[in-house]
Amino acid sequence: MKFNLIKINKFFGEKQVLRDINIKLDGNRVVGLLGPNGAGKTTLMRIICGFYGTSEGAILINNRKVNSKDKKYKQMIGYLPENNPLYGYLTSGEYLQYIGNLKGLTNSEISRQIRKWSLECGIGEYLDQKIEILSKGYRQRVGLAASLMGNPKILILDEPTSGLDPKQIIEVRKLIKKLAKEKLVLLSTHILPEARAICDRLLIISKGSIVLDKETLKIRSLERKFIDLTS
């Protein structure tokens, strides 16, 4: 599948927050989006997810222009926001059931996908436990499972390892790499070593513009490159 952003511009009032964003993505891989606070990462992700419209530009899938507000397009996208908005009073299973209902899945499909994604995300034994008593690492896994309900082709993950301890980071990293065998994964992070460890390709955004687009293995000094391009 080919996923392209063509000359994306975004204004909030008179303030321009994205400038001529051109990104071409294809294949099942992990693409990292790096940038300082306020660079436009979250805005770009929300445009891809259809939460914001573009001021200018287009989104193309397999070279065909799509409407990001269209239901069929949104069904292709799974989104894990940075502040994972889980309902602590629900069990993990109840929350996934709720997400499945929101996505318009049938009851039988919801049950099947809860089984599938709870196993994939390692939360099968926690489906009957309330989310509020789970560790942050397992709450993040529940959020990932929720983003996978509906079996989207594209996963958008905003700071997926934020606040996790080293063991949890390794576990979530392995899970994301596994998911990328079947899906296109775009994730944002401000942790440069994490980006290098998990991403096949890196994009750096600064002041609303893409200033680097390169295969991870071809970047010799990511830290120096990041400082030079965003200072």
C-alpha positions in Angstrom: 0.0 0.0 0.0 1.2 3.5 -0.9 0.3 6.4 1.5 1.3 9.9 0.4 0.9 13.3 1.8 1.2 16.0 -0.9 2.0 19.6 -0.1 0.1 19.6 3.2 -0.3 23.1 4.8 -2.2 23.9 8.0 -3.2 27.2 9.4 -4.9 27.9 12.8 -6.2 31.4 12.2 -3.2 33.4 10.7 -0.6 31.0 12.3 0.8 28.5 9.9 1.8 25.3 11.8 2.6 23.0 8.8 4.4 24.0 5.7 4.4 22.0 2.4 4.6 18.6 4.0 5.5 16.0 1.4 5.8 12.4 2.6 5.7 9.1 0.7 5.2 5.9 2.7 4.9 2.4 1.4 5.4 -1.1 2.7 5.0 -2.5 6.2 7.6 -0.7 8.3 8.1 1.6 11.2 8.5 5.3 10.3 9.5 7.7 13.1 8.5 11.3 13.3 10.9 13.4 15.4 10.8 17.0 16.3 11.0 19.5 19.3 7.8 20.5 21.1 5.6 22.7 19.0 7.2 21.5 15.7 3.9 20.2 14.3 4.1 16.4 15.0 0.8 16.0 16.8 -1.0 18.3 14.3 0.3 16.2 11.4 -0.8 13.0 13.1 -4.2 14.4 13.7 -4.5 15.4 10.1 -3.6 11.9 9.0 -6.2 10.5 11.5 -8.9 12.8 10.1 -9.4 14.9 13.3 -8.2 18.0 11.5 -8.7 19.0 7.9 -5.9 20.4 5.8 -5.8 24.1 4.8 -4.1 23.0 1.5 -2.8 19.7 0.1 -4.0 16.2 -0.3 -3.8 12.7 1.1 -3.4 9.9 -1.4 -3.7 6.1 -0.9 -2.4 4.0 -3.8 -2.2 7.3 -5.8 -5.9 8.1 -5.3 -7.0 11.2 -3.4 -9.0 10.4 -0.3 -11.2 12.5 2.1 -9.8 12.1 5.6 -13.3 12.7 7.0 -14.6 9.7 5.1 -15.7 6.7 7.2 -13.9 4.2 5.0 -10.7 6.1 5.3 -11.0 6.3 9.1 -11.5 2.6 9.2 -8.0 2.2 7.8 -6.4 4.2 10.6 -5.6 3.1 14.2 -4.6 5.8 16.6 -2.9 5.7 20.0 -2.7 9.3 21.4 0.1 10.3 23.8 -2.3 10.7 26.7 -4.0 7.4 26.3 -7.6 8.2 27.3 -8.6 4.9 28.9 -11.7 4.6 31.2 -10.2 3.2 34.4 -13.6 2.0 35.8 -14.0 -0.4 32.9 -12.2 -3.7 32.6 -9.8 -4.2 29.6 -12.4 -6.4 27.9 -15.2 -3.9 28.4 -13.1 -1.1 27.0 -12.2 -3.1 23.9 -15.9 -4.0 23.5 -16.7 -0.3 23.7 -14.1 0.6 21.1 -15.4 -2.2 18.8 -18.9 -0.8 19.1 -17.7 2.7 18.3 -16.0 1.3 15.1 -19.2 -0.3 14.0 -18.1 -3.9 14.3 -20.6 -6.7 14.8 -20.7 -8.5 18.2 -19.2 -11.7 16.7 -16.4 -9.6 15.1 -15.8 -7.7 18.3 -15.4 -11.0 20.2 -13.0 -12.4 17.6 -10.9 -9.3 17.5 -10.7 -9.0 21.3 -9.3 -12.5 21.4 -6.9 -11.8 18.6 -5.5 -8.4 19.8 -5.5 -9.2 23.5 -3.2 -12.2 22.7 -1.1 -10.1 20.3 -0.7 -7.4 22.9 -0.2 -9.7 25.8 -3.3 -8.7 27.8 -5.3 -11.9 27.5 -5.1 -12.6 31.2 -6.1 -9.0 32.1 -9.4 -8.7 30.2 -11.4 -9.1 33.4 -9.3 -6.6 35.4 -10.2 -3.0 35.7 -7.9 -0.7 33.8 -7.3 1.5 36.8 -5.3 -1.2 38.6 -3.1 -2.1 35.7 0.5 -0.8 35.4 1.3 1.9 32.9 2.9 -0.6 30.7 -0.2 -2.8 30.5 -2.5 0.3 30.2 -0.4 1.2 27.1 -0.9 -2.4 25.8 -4.7 -2.0 26.3 -4.5 1.3 24.3 -2.6 -0.5 21.5 -5.1 -3.3 21.4 -7.9 -0.6 21.2 -6.1 1.1 18.3 -6.0 -2.3 16.5 -9.7 -3.0 16.8 -11.1 -3.0 13.2 -7.7 -4.3 12.0 -6.5 -1.0 10.5 -3.8 -0.9 7.8 -2.1 2.1 9.2 -1.1 2.7 12.9 -0.5 6.2 14.2 1.3 6.1 17.6 2.0 9.3 19.5 4.8 8.8 22.0 4.0 5.1 22.5 6.8 4.4 25.1 6.4 7.7 27.0 6.6 7.2 30.8 7.4 3.5 30.6 10.2 1.8 32.5 13.1 0.2 30.6 11.5 -3.3 30.6 8.2 -2.0 29.5 9.9 0.0 26.7 11.6 -3.2 25.4 8.3 -5.1 25.5 6.3 -2.4 23.7 9.1 -2.0 21.1 9.0 -5.7 20.3 5.2 -5.5 19.9 5.4 -2.5 17.5 8.0 -4.3 15.4 5.8 -7.4 15.3 2.8 -5.3 14.2 4.8 -3.6 11.5 5.2 -6.9 9.7 1.5 -6.5 8.6 0.9 -2.7 8.9 2.4 0.6 8.2 3.4 2.2 11.6 4.0 5.9 12.0 5.1 6.9 15.5 6.3 10.1 17.1 8.9 10.2 19.9 11.2 12.7 21.5 13.6 9.9 22.6 16.3 9.7 20.0 17.8 6.3 21.0 14.3 4.9 21.0 13.7 6.2 17.5 17.0 4.6 16.3 16.1 1.3 17.9 12.6 0.9 16.6 12.3 2.8 13.3 13.3 1.8 9.8 13.0 5.4 8.5 13.1 8.7 10.3 11.5 12.1 9.5 12.5 15.2 11.4 10.0 18.1 11.5 11.0 21.6 12.6 8.9 24.7 12.6 6.2 22.9 10.6 8.5 21.6 7.8 10.1 18.3 7.1 13.9 18.9 7.3 15.1 15.3 7.1 13.7 12.1 5.5 16.1 9.2 5.6 16.6 5.5 6.3 17.7 5.1 9.9 20.8 3.0 9.1 22.1 5.8 6.8 22.1 8.4 9.6 25.5 8.4 11.3 24.9 10.7 14.2 21.2 11.2 14.9 21.7 13.3 17.9 24.0 15.8 16.1 21.8 15.8 13.0 18.7 16.5 15.2 20.4 19.4 17.0 21.7 20.9 13.7 18.4 20.7 11.9 16.1 21.9 14.8 18.2 24.6 16.4 
